[in-house]
């Protein structure tokens, strides 16, 4: 093997760390938007849903309503923040024109994805844990499977950060960065059992709801808390991994073809 080919196969850990550290530093500069605002929003959800609606609903699947909505609230923030962090992280170099310096630097597409998606997933996972701690101030929580809960949190953060990375490459303007999270992901999350069990729906609507992919993610995450969900944990895990593989395939195609990266 020649020196050039061995260098190409070497992992540029320093380059990955430099990009990762830059993205994490940017989050610290916008800590109010990245952390404080979602926490305040979560507290308001508990005031509205936990107090107003929870006082009229006793339990769902044996879980008090205030505690039942905690996994859904975490997922609601996790989805949007993962997409926003990753999409803005890669879109801003496109907007400023520094994307060409990044593409010509001695870092591979895989290393670029690891750095940007890793930073976005880290910020989202930390946010999820902070929201979990905030929720514990309002309702008594029990987590039956804490290891699985943390694994699901990281897996979903990584998956939606990859999805956000795709949106950041695809977007032509700041409006498009917010279009899919606001007009697609958020409605699907509200309709995916964040604040109710889909078993409460009429049979026809329950069948339609099962075509919503977000249902499987929320159900799997709720299972790690209370040992029950709207669908089986195996199906939830398979759906999450399937979405992750699809996002990886799309990102690979984008770098291979240079889609909206080199023009």
N, C-alpha and C positions, 0 to 999 in steps of 0.2 A: 504494500500500500504506500502510495506516495505521501509526502508531507502535506501537499495541498488537499488530498482527499481525506487524510486523517484530521486535518483542521476543520474540514467541512462537516465531519461527523461529530466533532467535539461539541459538547453542550456549552453555550456561552452563558454561564451562570452569572457573570458580572453584568452582562447586558440585561438579562432578565431582572436582576435585582435592582438595577438602576431605574428601569421603567416602573417596576413595582413600587419602589420607594417614592418615585415622583408622583405616582397616582395616589398613594397613601397620604403623602404630604398635602396634596390638593384637597383631600377630604378633610384634613385637619384645619385647612384654611376656611373651609365652608362648613364647620361643624354644626352651626345652627340649622342650615338646610339639610345636612346629611344625617343628623342625629336628633337634635332637639325637636324639630318640627314633627317628624313621625311619632315621637314619643308623646307629644302634646295631642296629636291627632288620635292616637290610641286611647289616651285618657278620656277624650271626648266621646269616643265610641263606647267606652264602658259607662259613661254617664248616661248616654242616650239608650243604648241597647241593653246594657247590664241592669240599669236601674229602672228605666221606663218600661221596657218590654219584659225584662227579667222578672219584674214584680208581678206580671200577669202570666208568666210561664214558669212552671215549677221545675221540671227536669226533662231532659232529652236523653234517652237511653241510659237513665239512671244517673246522669251527670247534671248538676245545677246549671241553669242556662248561662249564668255569668262565666262559669268555668268552661262551658262547652264552646263558647265563641272564641276563646283564647287562641287555639291553633289557627282558626280562620283569620283572625286579626293579624297574627304574625305573618301568615302567608300573603295577606293583602299588601302589607308593607314590603315584604320580601320580594314579591314579584316586581312591583313597580320600581323599587330602589335598585334591584339587580339590573334591570333593563336600563334605567337611567344612568347608573354609574358606568356601565360598560359601553353604552352607546355614546355618551358624551366623551368618554375617555378616548375612543378611537376617532370620533367625528371631529374633535377639536384640532388634531393635527391635519386633517383634511381641510378644515376651514382656513387654517393659517398657512397651509402649504408645506408644513414641516413633515408631512407624511412621506415625501420623497426622500428626505434625509433618513427617515426611519427605515424605508425600504432598501436604501443603499447601504445602511449600516451592517456590520458583521453579525447580524442576528437573523435567524431563520424565521419563517412564518410561524412555526410551532412555538418558538421562543417568544415571539410577539404576542401570540394568543395566550400563552401561559402567564405572561406578565400582566397584560391588561385584564384578562378574565380572572386571574388569581387575585388581583387587587380589588376588583369589583365584588367578587364572591366573598372576600375577607370582610369588606365593609358591610355587605348585606348580612353576613352571618353574625357579625358583632351587633348590628342593629337588631336582628331577631332576638338575640340573647338579652339585649337591653329592654326590648319590648316585653319579653317574658318576665324579666325582673319587675318591670312596671306593673304588669298584670297581676303579679303576686301581691301587690299592695292593695288590690281591689277585691280579689276573690281568692279563696283557698285553692291551691293547685296541687295536683298529684301527677307525677310522670312515672308511669309503670315501666317504661323502657327508655331510660335516659340515654344510653349509648346509641340505640337506634334513632332516638330523637335528634341527637347531635349529628349522626350520619345523614339522616334525611335533610336536616337543615343545610349541611354543607353541599349535599348532592343537588338540592333544588336551587341553592344559591348559585352554584356553578352552572347548572343547566340554563337558568334564566339570564345569567351574565353572558353566556355564549349567545343566547338569543338576542340580548341587547347589543352585543358586539356585531352581530349580523345587521341589526337595524342601523347601527352607527355607520357601517360601510355603505348600506343601501341609501340612507337619507341624503337628500340634496339640500336640506335646510333645517333650521331648528324646529320648525313647525312639524316636520315629519318625525323628528325624534320623539315628540310627545303624542303623535297621532295614534300609533299602535298601542302604547300603554294606556292611554286615556279612553280610546274608542273601542278597543278590543279586549285587552287583558283585564282591565278593571271591571267591565260589565260581566265578563266570563267568571271572574272571581266572585262577584256578588251572586251570580246565578249558579255557582258551583258548590253550594253548601257551606259557605263561610259562616253564616249566621243561623243555619237550620240544617236539619237532616233531610236528605232528598227522599227518605222513606215517608216523610210527612206529605209529600206531593201525591196527587192522583196518579194512577198507574200510567196513563198516557204521558203526562208531563215528566214522570220519573224516567220513562224510557227515553224521551227526548233529551233529558238532562245527562244521561249516560254518554251522549255524544260530545259532551263538553269535556275536553282533556283536563281542565283544571280540577274537576271533581276528583280524579284519581290522586292528584298530588295532595289536595287538602285532606282527603280521606286517609291516605297513608300517614300523613303527619299527625292527624288526630288519633290514629291508632296507637302511635307511640306514647300518647298521653294516657288514654283511657282503655286501650285494648280492644276498641271497637271502631268501626268505620262504615261508611256507606257501601264500600266495595272491599273485597279481600285485600289483604296487605300484599300478597304476591302479585295481584293484578296492578296495584298501585305502584309497586316497585318496578314492574316490567314497563308500565307506561312512562314512568319517569326516565328510566334508562333508555327507552326507545326515543323519547324526545331529545335526550342528550346526544344520542348517536346521529339523529337527523341533523341537529345543529352542527355537530362536528363535520358531517359530510358537506353541509352547505358552506361552512367556513373554509374547508379544504378546497372546494370548487372556486370560491371567490379568490383565494390566493393563487390558485393554479391558473386561472383565466385573467387575473388582474381586474376583476369586475369592480368598477368605480374606485379603483385604487391607483391606477396608472394613467388615468385620463382626468 
